[in-house]
Amino acid sequence: MAAGSVAMWIGVPLSLVYLVSRLVKTTQPTMGPYLIIVLGVPLGMAIIGKGLGVLDRYYGRRTGTTQERRHAAWLQSMRGERKDVRAGGWKVLDVVMVWSVLTAAVALGVWFFFLAGASI
């Protein structure tokens, strides 16, 4: 899951930029290459995200930590048959994605403030 997370945040954008740089032969490209990147990055990230979700559900089934689906409180009956079902805590994919987003945010901050030569 960690490798998939890195592929989603770094691999998809870099691979699309590399692909477009190989397709374009001029220094004055038209709108097409930009559209490939603008539309390809969210699409690629969504595909990898769906794959990570499938992997997380498979992991949950193998380890016996799957959670049953719950209805929102306002969709449930007002009678006394309600069970006290609490969330089972953090899943592996949750931890991996939070870790990767925080790491990316810290890396962006370090790059912007210390390495990019920004004159703030």
Summary of the structure (lengths in Angstrom):
residues: 120
radius of gyration: 21.0
end to end distance: 37.2
largest distance: 70.0
contacts: 246
relative contact order: 0.13
helix: 68%
strand: 0%
